[in-house]
């Protein structure tokens, strides 16, 4: 029986590693411009073919049920953890495999769902960006479109992408959609429901976030009257303290007309402020009940030093940030809605808050955890505190108390990973000898970290990421510094040569 080391795949990967090492060492300087450009194109082609190899690996991962054996809930999450991928990259690879992978089942081989696109990628003619835009164009085709037209659309997109640019694939997809469904009659409710979605982008350094998506006719019908009322010139203007900010009919007309004359906002800015005004003053949190043991509302935390200096930023339970001034203003304008403003000292960890024999954490303990941990504590998890539940580091069933020293935050997905079976994680509270005393350490299963050393999550504490990176750089450079120090000491201890 052929061993793993002698298999064709292992030999090919070994040869690939040797070739890449040679490429990294080779110098392009002796090549002419034309020769260099040709080699660059050939390298790009090979890299694109490697993307097809990766898709095959993803499908093989699913066929072997590696995620199930490791106790991980999905193939994408298994790839994210075992290959240290971003969530977006892992999800993209799984989507590609769904459409382009050749399925190898016992006794049969199934063709890829999009064979023309798969063949173009295997030939190295299209990149991952090409594939992404082709899949987007194919996804927009009506579900009722007959199979012949769908196959023709795929062939057309793959053929163009083999010689064209990714950014133009979208235009071709739009043209195909116009041709197959010029009046939009083929697009039905199921298609609209499939395409619906809103995405709140990652908050940038400047505090702003992108909101993008596609909304159904139903949401538009409900949302437009809100904009018609609250996005009128003069309404909900944060720069005008006299601007009306309510949907009730008793708004003074003269006051509104005067505010409209002072209003210099664009239509897009008025729409933004209308949504903010509706959520802040009109949405009733009481209707939403509670979430994770707290009434639905905004939880803002900040340090006492930042509050006194009016500097730095405050954080929310959803992982966002806002300036100290904005946080104070938000809390002051709470009205009848629910707002929590928590101010903590600069120690970082909350004081003891115990619940004795009660299994569930109380509101004060949860607020303290939100302030200290800011989100799920499993390493590299980005879930904010609003998506996390209170978890016992030492499980309640094993004698763990509901005291703040034994509590932590974990999102539902990560909480489900904590168990004693295959692929299970374990949690511990780190002691005083740890670089992060009092924090929650997570011990990963062997397929992620064979060392069994507990790790903390730095995603919600950006300063720690920088400190850890600098520390690794300094540790890596320490031997060189020691050699330099020894060399300088030898130079100082060696007398200079005599000039006589």
C-alpha positions in Angstrom: 0.0 0.0 0.0 1.4 3.4 -1.0 2.3 5.4 2.1 1.3 9.1 2.5 4.9 10.2 2.0 5.1 8.3 -1.4 1.8 9.4 -2.7 1.6 11.4 -5.9 0.0 14.4 -4.1 2.7 14.5 -1.4 5.5 14.3 -4.1 3.8 17.1 -6.1 3.5 19.4 -3.0 7.1 18.7 -2.1 8.2 19.7 -5.7 6.0 22.8 -5.4 7.7 23.8 -2.2 11.1 23.4 -3.8 10.0 25.4 -6.9 8.6 28.2 -4.7 11.9 28.3 -2.7 13.8 28.6 -5.9 11.6 31.4 -7.1 12.1 33.3 -3.8 15.9 33.0 -4.2 16.1 33.7 -7.9 16.9 37.2 -9.1 15.0 38.8 -12.0 17.8 41.3 -12.7 19.4 39.4 -15.6 16.1 39.2 -17.5 15.0 41.6 -20.2 11.8 43.5 -19.7 9.9 41.2 -22.1 11.3 38.1 -20.4 10.4 39.4 -17.0 6.8 40.2 -18.0 6.4 36.8 -19.6 7.6 35.0 -16.5 5.4 37.2 -14.3 2.4 36.2 -16.5 3.3 32.6 -16.3 3.6 32.8 -12.5 0.2 34.4 -12.3 -1.2 31.6 -14.4 0.2 29.0 -12.1 -1.0 30.8 -9.1 -4.5 30.8 -10.5 -4.3 27.1 -11.1 -3.3 26.6 -7.5 -6.6 28.3 -6.5 -8.3 25.4 -8.3 -6.2 22.9 -6.3 -7.3 24.7 -3.1 -10.9 24.3 -4.1 -10.3 20.5 -4.5 -8.8 20.5 -1.0 -11.9 22.1 0.4 -14.1 19.5 -1.2 -11.9 16.7 0.1 -12.1 18.3 3.6 -15.9 18.0 3.4 -15.8 14.5 2.0 -13.7 13.3 4.9 -15.9 15.2 7.3 -12.8 16.7 9.0 -14.9 19.4 10.6 -17.3 16.8 12.1 -14.4 14.7 13.5 -12.9 17.8 15.1 -16.1 18.9 16.6 -16.3 22.0 14.5 -19.7 23.1 13.2 -18.9 23.8 9.6 -16.2 23.2 6.9 -15.6 27.0 6.7 -14.9 27.3 10.4 -12.5 24.3 10.2 -10.6 25.9 7.4 -10.5 29.2 9.3 -9.1 27.5 12.4 -6.7 25.0 10.9 -5.2 27.2 8.1 -5.5 30.5 10.0 -7.7 32.1 7.4 -10.0 35.1 7.7 -13.6 34.3 8.0 -14.3 36.0 4.6 -11.5 33.9 2.9 -12.7 30.6 4.4 -16.3 31.4 3.4 -15.2 32.3 -0.1 -13.3 29.0 -0.6 -16.3 27.0 0.5 -18.6 29.0 -1.9 -16.1 28.4 -4.7 -16.1 24.7 -3.9 -19.9 24.5 -3.9 -19.9 25.7 -7.6 -16.6 24.6 -9.0 -15.4 21.5 -7.3 -15.5 18.1 -9.0 -17.2 15.8 -6.5 -15.5 12.5 -6.0 -17.9 10.1 -4.4 -17.5 6.3 -4.0 -17.9 4.8 -7.5 -18.7 8.1 -9.3 -17.3 11.5 -10.2 -19.8 14.4 -10.4 -19.2 17.3 -12.7 -18.9 20.8 -11.2 -22.1 22.9 -11.1 -20.4 25.5 -13.3 -18.1 23.4 -15.5 -17.1 26.2 -17.9 -15.9 28.4 -15.0 -14.2 25.5 -13.3 -12.3 24.6 -16.5 -11.2 28.2 -17.0 -9.8 28.3 -13.5 -8.0 25.0 -13.8 -6.4 26.3 -17.0 -5.2 29.4 -15.1 -7.2 31.8 -17.3 -9.3 33.4 -14.6 -8.5 34.7 -11.1 -10.4 34.5 -7.9 -11.8 37.9 -8.5 -13.1 36.7 -11.9 -14.8 33.8 -10.2 -16.3 36.0 -7.5 -17.9 38.3 -10.1 -19.1 35.4 -12.2 -20.8 33.8 -9.2 -22.4 37.1 -8.4 -23.8 37.5 -11.9 -25.0 33.9 -12.0 -26.7 34.4 -8.6 -28.7 37.3 -9.9 -30.3 35.2 -12.7 -33.9 34.4 -12.0 -34.5 31.0 -10.5 -37.2 30.3 -13.1 -34.7 30.8 -16.0 -34.5 27.6 -18.1 -31.4 25.4 -17.9 -30.2 26.1 -21.5 -30.2 29.9 -21.0 -28.4 29.5 -17.6 -25.7 27.3 -19.1 -25.3 29.7 -22.1 -24.9 32.6 -19.6 -22.2 30.7 -17.7 -20.3 29.9 -20.9 -20.5 33.5 -22.0 -19.2 34.8 -18.7 -16.4 32.3 -18.5 -15.4 33.0 -22.1 -15.2 36.7 -21.5 -13.4 36.4 -18.2 -10.7 34.3 -19.8 -9.5 37.3 -21.7 -11.2 40.2 -19.9 -10.9 42.1 -16.7 -12.8 41.2 -13.4 -14.4 44.6 -13.1 -16.0 44.2 -16.5 -17.6 40.9 -15.7 -20.2 42.7 -13.7 -21.2 44.8 -16.7 -21.5 41.7 -18.8 -23.6 40.0 -16.1 -26.0 43.1 -16.1 -26.2 42.9 -19.9 -27.1 39.2 -19.8 -29.8 39.8 -17.1 -31.3 42.6 -19.3 -31.5 40.2 -22.2 -33.0 37.2 -20.5 -35.4 39.2 -18.3 -35.8 42.7 -19.9 -39.0 43.5 -18.1 -38.2 41.8 -14.7 -41.1 39.4 -14.9 -39.0 36.3 -14.4 -37.7 37.6 -11.0 -40.1 36.4 -8.3 -40.5 36.6 -4.6 -38.1 33.7 -4.0 -35.4 35.5 -6.0 -35.9 38.7 -4.1 -35.8 36.8 -0.8 -32.6 35.1 -1.9 -30.9 38.4 -2.7 -32.1 40.4 0.3 -29.6 41.5 3.0 -28.0 44.3 4.9 -24.4 44.4 5.9 -23.0 46.8 8.6 -19.3 47.0 7.7 -16.4 47.0 10.1 -16.0 50.3 11.9 -13.0 52.2 10.5 -10.4 54.1 12.5 -12.3 57.4 11.9 -15.3 55.8 13.6 -17.4 55.6 10.4 -19.0 52.4 9.1 -20.4 51.4 5.7 -24.0 50.1 5.4 -24.7 48.3 2.2 -27.2 45.8 1.0 -30.4 45.1 -1.0 -33.8 45.4 0.5 -37.1 43.8 -0.5 -40.1 45.7 -1.7 -41.7 45.0 1.6 -38.9 46.7 3.6 -38.9 49.6 1.2 -42.6 50.1 1.6 -42.3 50.2 5.4 -39.1 52.3 5.4 -40.0 55.0 2.9 -42.8 56.6 5.0 -40.4 56.9 7.9 -38.0 58.8 5.6 -40.8 60.9 4.2 -41.6 62.1 7.7 -38.2 62.2 9.5 -35.9 63.0 6.5 -37.8 66.2 5.6 -35.6 69.4 5.6 -35.5 70.7 9.2 -36.4 67.3 10.9 -33.9 65.4 13.2 -31.0 67.8 12.5 -28.3 67.0 15.0 -26.6 70.4 14.3 -29.8 72.4 15.2 -31.0 72.2 18.8 -34.4 73.6 17.7 -35.0 70.9 15.1 -38.1 68.8 15.7 -37.2 65.2 16.5 -40.5 63.3 16.8 -43.0 61.6 14.5 -46.1 62.9 16.3 -48.4 65.2 14.4 -48.1 68.0 16.9 -44.9 69.4 15.4 -45.2 73.1 15.2 -45.3 74.0 11.5 -43.6 77.4 11.9 -40.9 75.8 13.9 -40.3 73.1 11.2 -40.3 75.7 8.4 -37.7 77.8 10.3 -35.6 74.7 10.9 -35.9 73.8 7.2 -34.5 77.2 6.2 -31.5 76.6 8.4 -31.0 73.1 7.1 -27.9 72.7 4.8 -27.7 68.9 4.9 -27.8 66.7 1.8 -30.6 64.2 1.1 -28.3 61.4 2.1 -27.4 63.1 5.4 -31.1 63.7 6.2 -31.8 60.0 5.5 -29.0 59.1 8.0 -30.3 61.4 10.6 -33.9 60.2 10.1 -32.9 56.6 10.8 -30.9 57.7 13.9 -33.8 59.8 15.1 -36.3 56.9 14.6 -34.1 54.4 16.5 -33.2 56.9 19.3 -36.5 58.5 20.0 -39.3 56.4 18.4 -38.2 52.7 18.7 -39.6 51.4 22.0 -37.0 49.1 23.6 -39.7 47.7 25.9 -41.2 45.9 22.9 -38.0 44.1 22.3 -37.8 42.7 25.9 -34.4 41.5 27.0 -31.2 40.3 25.3 -28.6 38.2 27.2 -30.2 39.1 30.5 -30.3 42.9 29.9 -33.1 45.2 28.6 -32.5 46.0 24.9 -30.6 49.2 24.8 -27.2 50.9 24.4 -24.4 49.9 26.8 -21.4 52.3 26.8 -18.3 51.9 28.8 -15.3 54.2 29.3 -12.5 54.8 31.7 -12.6 57.4 34.4 -9.4 59.1 33.1 -10.9 59.4 29.6 -14.1 60.9 31.0 -12.3 63.4 33.1 -10.0 64.4 30.2 -12.7 64.2 27.5 -10.2 62.2 25.4 -10.0 58.7 24.0 -13.0 56.6 23.1 -15.9 54.8 24.7 -16.9 51.3 23.6 -20.3 49.7 23.2 -21.5 46.2 23.9 -21.8 45.6 20.1 -18.1 46.3 19.6 -18.3 49.8 18.3 -16.5 52.9 19.5 -17.5 56.6 19.8 -15.9 59.7 21.2 -16.3 60.5 24.9 -18.4 63.6 23.9 -20.7 61.5 21.8 -21.1 58.9 24.5 -22.0 61.5 27.1 -24.5 63.1 24.8 -26.1 59.8 23.9 -26.5 59.0 27.6 -27.9 62.5 28.3 -30.5 62.2 25.5 -31.8 58.8 26.7 -35.3 60.1 27.5 -37.6 57.1 28.0 -35.3 54.7 26.2 -32.8 52.4 27.8 -29.2 53.5 28.1 -26.4 52.2 30.3 -23.3 54.3 30.8 -20.7 52.5 32.9 -17.5 54.2 34.1 -14.6 52.0 35.3 -11.2 52.7 36.6 -8.0 52.0 34.6 -7.2 48.7 36.2 -9.1 46.8 33.4 -10.6 44.0 35.5 -13.8 44.4 37.6 -13.9 43.9 41.3 -15.4 40.8 43.0 -19.1 40.3 42.2 -20.5 37.1 43.6 -23.8 35.3 43.3 -23.2 32.5 45.7 -25.3 29.4 44.8 -27.1 31.0 41.8 -26.1 29.7 38.4 -27.1 32.7 36.3 -25.1 35.9 36.4 -26.9 39.1 37.4 -27.1 42.4 35.6 -24.2 44.0 37.5 -21.9 41.0 36.7 -22.8 41.1 33.0 -22.1 44.9 32.8 -18.8 44.4 34.5 -17.8 41.7 32.0 -18.9 43.9 29.1 -16.6 46.6 30.4 -13.6 44.4 31.0 -13.8 41.9 28.1 -15.8 43.8 25.5 -16.6 40.6 23.6 -16.2 36.8 23.2 -13.0 35.7 24.9 -12.1 32.8 22.6 -8.9 33.6 20.7 -9.5 35.4 17.4 -13.3 35.6 17.8 -14.6 39.0 16.8 -18.1 38.6 18.3 -18.9 41.7 20.4 -20.4 41.5 23.9 -23.9 42.0 22.6 -23.6 38.6 20.8 -22.0 36.8 23.8 -23.4 35.0 26.8 -22.0 34.7 30.3 -19.9 31.5 30.6 -18.4 29.8 33.6 -14.7 29.2 33.1 -14.9 26.3 35.4 -18.3 24.8 34.5 -21.1 25.1 37.0 -21.6 21.3 36.9 -18.0 20.9 37.9 -18.2 23.1 41.0 -17.5 26.5 39.3 -19.1 29.4 41.2 -21.0 32.3 39.7 -18.4 34.8 40.9 -16.9 37.4 38.6 -13.5 35.7 38.9 -15.0 32.6 37.3 -17.2 34.3 34.7 -16.3 35.3 31.1 -18.1 36.1 27.8 -18.5 33.6 25.0 -20.7 33.8 21.9 -23.1 31.0 21.2 -20.8 29.4 18.6 -17.7 29.5 20.8 -19.7 28.4 23.9 -20.7 25.3 22.0 -17.1 24.4 21.4 -16.4 24.0 25.2 -16.9 20.3 26.0 -14.9 17.2 26.9 -15.4 15.3 23.7 -13.3 15.2 20.5 -12.4 18.7 19.3 -13.6 20.3 22.5 -12.1 23.5 23.9 -11.4 24.1 27.6 -11.4 27.4 29.5 -9.3 28.5 32.5 -8.7 31.7 34.4 -5.1 32.8 34.2 -3.2 33.3 37.4 -1.0 36.1 38.7 2.1 34.7 37.0 0.5 35.2 33.6 1.1 38.2 31.4 -2.7 38.6 31.5 -3.8 37.8 35.1 -7.5 37.4 35.6 -8.2 37.0 31.9 -9.8 33.9 30.4 -7.4 31.5 28.6 -8.8 29.1 26.0 -7.1 25.7 25.4 -7.6 24.7 21.8 -8.0 21.1 20.5 -4.9 19.5 19.0 -5.8 20.1 15.4 -5.5 23.9 16.1 -2.8 24.1 18.7 -1.0 20.8 19.7 0.9 22.6 22.5 -2.2 22.8 24.8 -1.1 26.3 26.0 -4.0 28.5 27.0 -4.4 31.7 24.9 -6.3 34.9 25.3 -8.3 36.9 22.8 -6.7 40.2 21.8 -9.2 41.1 19.1 -11.2 43.4 21.5 -8.0 44.9 23.0 -6.0 46.4 20.0 -3.2 47.7 22.2 -2.4 44.1 23.2 -2.0 43.1 19.6 0.6 45.8 19.0 2.4 45.0 22.3 2.6 41.3 21.5 3.9 42.0 18.0 6.6 44.3 19.2 7.5 41.7 21.9 7.9 39.0 19.3 10.1 41.3 17.2 12.2 42.2 20.2 12.6 38.5 21.1 13.6 37.6 17.6 16.2 40.4 17.6 17.5 39.7 21.1 20.3 37.2 20.0 21.6 39.7 17.6 21.6 42.4 20.2 23.4 40.2 22.6 26.1 39.4 20.0 26.5 43.1 19.3 26.7 43.9 23.0 29.4 41.2 23.5 31.3 42.5 20.5 31.2 46.1 21.9 32.4 44.8 25.3 35.3 43.0 23.7 36.3 46.2 21.8 36.2 48.2 25.0 38.3 45.7 26.9 40.9 45.3 24.1 43.6 48.0 24.4 44.2 50.0 21.3 47.3 49.0 19.2 50.5 50.9 20.1 51.5 53.7 17.8 55.2 53.5 18.7 
